[in-house]
Amino acid sequence: MTRERNGAAVLAEGLRRQFNGTTAVESLDLEITNGEIYGFLGPNGAGKSTTVRMLCTLLAPTGGRATVAGHDIATDPGAVRLRIGAALQDVALDPKQTGTELLRLQGRLYGLSTRAIDRRVQQLADLIDLGDALQQRIATYSGGMRRRLDLAAALVHNPEILFLDEPTTGLDPISRARVWAEVRRLNAELGMTIFLTTQYLEEADELADRVGIIDHGRMVAEGTPADLKRSVGSDLIIARIEGDAAGVAPAIKDIDGVLNVEAHGNELIIATDNGSAAISPVAVALAACEVRVRDLTLRTPTLDDVFLDLTGTRIDHDTEEAS
């Protein structure tokens, strides 16, 4: 018999989902602790949204099991739904309602008092920045406005666990920054657990405590963004100088934290385990060698590098922004 782990907001063991003989998610294991922001990345069709829909009780798993907020998604879905909020890719909003009517209805469905609903609607109005549009019918909203309203609806009751399936896709940079700030606030002030799928790698890098990468329905890597980035390579300091770089390479090799130095013409490529700590000593060493430095740059591995290394592809997303 499987025993629940203490502190697990989301626990999945061997989770599986097939569609007409095609496996979308295969033997997926997840353990997300209470209060964690977990980023979930993968190419299109990798199984991200299928996983989220199972955890939100919208799809029944074909195999394995999972609990969310301590309740089994298959045998106790009602208890799961009371404790989660979800803003998914397929936004289904009543076009005849106004934005305010939708938010107020959501609050009533979760048992909030009229005073609490008034306060929460005002807070969320500031977050999603829809202004007077909240008093208009949803039928008049653009795709980006609908996504912002859907996010607000998921937050009305301050859920224990919030599932965000690509929440900032289609948002302009200012609205995206507002969502990031709200995610941080919910996590820091309320201790809310947040499960975030995203096509913006910088979003996962910025927000997530840990990241899982799924490919062809299987988890291929998991860890902190820093650990995953270190797994694919060292930080690189690139120094372009006047003159032959080979003559100063020995002085750079002796610096603490420098792993390797390569000289190519007037360029030094310096591998280090901590680029931000090493770049200043490198500059000092070059000055001591009395060479003129044309430029000194630091390149650290990115989650895009990790993604490419593990899946053989880069995440490609629509760069157009919706209003």
Order of alpha helices (4+ residues) and beta strands (2+ residues): beta-beta-beta-alpha-beta-beta-alpha-beta-alpha-alpha-alpha-beta-alpha-beta-alpha-beta-beta-alpha-beta-alpha-beta-beta-alpha-beta-alpha
